[in-house]
């Protein structure tokens, strides 16, 4: 549930519980996100979520709005709140590969490698198409920890499957550079 203050502010600005208001809140959230006014973006995405939840409860949109909040909180450095939001996203759309992927990213940022690997694996189990992306993310975190050889090895495996994957080429190139 979103904080009530921003929701009340939004509703008292002439908006209501309708499709137009949800669309306006999302648009305002996107505008604030584009300007990196992440706290305001969170508020508008939260208002859109609450109005949508009460007005029509369209699960894919509700999930998307929560994930936008996850990204904002992560960028703000509030990783614990971002984790709580991913849990909400998983209640909205159980077994969401994207929410599991973000949980893995957040665990990685928190230095919780075992938990991150579990979430990454769960994400791949839900959507095999994420395998190469997740492998590259893992390689990127390995590189950040100074494990250049392992990052090169992981990205080379990805490039065997998809020789033109830009993310794998970038991470492997950086790993060679810092090797």
Number of C-alpha atoms within 10 A of each C-alpha: 11 16 12 13 11 17 22 12 13 19 15 10 9 8 17 14 16 14 14 11 19 23 13 16 24 21 16 18 27 20 16 18 20 11 10 14 15 22 15 18 26 26 24 29 30 26 30 31 27 21 23 22 17 12 14 12 14 13 15 11 15 24 24 18 23 27 22 22 27 29 21 24 21 20 13 14 12 14 21 15 15 25 21 13 23 26 18 19 26 19 13 19 16 13 16 18 22 21 26 25 25 22 27 28 26 24 22 19 15 13 12 13 16 12 17 23 19 15 23 27 21 17 25 20 14 15 14 11 11 17 16 21 17 20 21 26 23 23 25 26 19 18 22 12 10 14 16 21 16 17 28 25 14 21 28 18 15 22 18 10 11 12 12 11 16 12 18 27 18 14 23 26 15 16 24 14 9 12 12
